[in-house]
Amino acid sequence: MKKIIYGLVVLVLCFVVNNTSAQVAQIGYGTQAPLTNGAIYSPICKFSGTGNPFSRSNVLYTSSELNTEGITAGAVISKLSFYKIGTGASTSPSSLKIYLRNSTTTAPLVVGTPWSDIVASHTLCYSNTSQTISSATGWVEFILDNPFTYTGQNLEIAFDSDFTGSGSSGSFDWQYTPGFSDYILGYVSSSAGTGLTGTVVNYKQRANIKISYTPGSPCTVPPVSGNVTSSKLSATLTDHRADINRPTKTRQHTDRHFRHDNRHFCIFIFPNAQKK
């Protein structure tokens, strides 16, 4: 009787529920309103209708905060939203840019950080020269022109706004959660500054944020394909079940991906098997 030696054939069937539609996570649930002139540094610092049209800021959200709310490595961020309490509104279009960065930076952020460093290290994801802010109370949404892929690190978000010649009907009152003054840098003035030098304590508050994102694929490490001698592995998906047929002949296999509705099925085949 011949001795039959089979090499290792590993078939991994991953039946992973993967909702590919956009999801929303919120960081910060406090109900505090700005204490000084109805303003904080970020996302847009506007404490009066006509004064100091230039504002810049950089805000840090930790990987722990993001992961707790379901945002993990591979997620693609498509929209940012901030809650405006008051009725302050822009009176004409202005300019706004938003930058994002995957980062290992930790709090406290360094006051005086040059704006040029922010631009060099972040990715421009939103640019609007016709930005308006309505008088409505509620979440103000910014849909990113270039969706941003999150890699699992901390996340920095920077804002650059210019209301020169446009003004507003009043202050922009962004709702925030206290206790995160070290997680934000800011600047507001009558001219565009070169650094984030703001030190007004009441302005150094991190606004509550909603992040709209699409989860990354759960199959992150594709296998290396190979040759199988006297082995055939096939899989059919019926009602989300896989039927595996017996080996019959030589074939070369690579990874196969099956997608059905919002469920992602991954079949990984590592074929280095021989029948002797």
Sequence and secondary structure as in RCSB ss.txt:
>XXXX:A:sequence
MKKIIYGLVVLVLCFVVNNTSAQVAQIGYGTQAPLTNGAIYSPICKFSGTGNPFSRSNVLYTSSELNTEGITAGA
VISKLSFYKIGTGASTSPSSLKIYLRNSTTTAPLVVGTPWSDIVASHTLCYSNTSQTISSATGWVEFILDNPFTY
TGQNLEIAFDSDFTGSGSSGSFDWQYTPGFSDYILGYVSSSAGTGLTGTVVNYKQRANIKISYTPGSPCTVPPVS
GNVTSSKLSATLTDHRADINRPTKTRQHTDRHFRHDNRHFCIFIFPNAQKK
>XXXX:A:secstr
     B  EEEEEEEEE   S EEEEE    B  SSTT  SSS    SSSS  EEEEEEEE HHHHHHTT  TT 
EEEEEEEEE S   BSS EEEEEEEEEE   SS  TTEEHHHHHHHSEEEEEEEEE   S  EEEEEEEEEEEE 
 SSEEEEEEEEE TTT BSS   B B SS GGGEEEEEESS  SEE    GGG   B EEEEEE   S  S    
EEESS    EEEETTEEEE    S EEE  EEEEETTEEEEEEEEE   B 
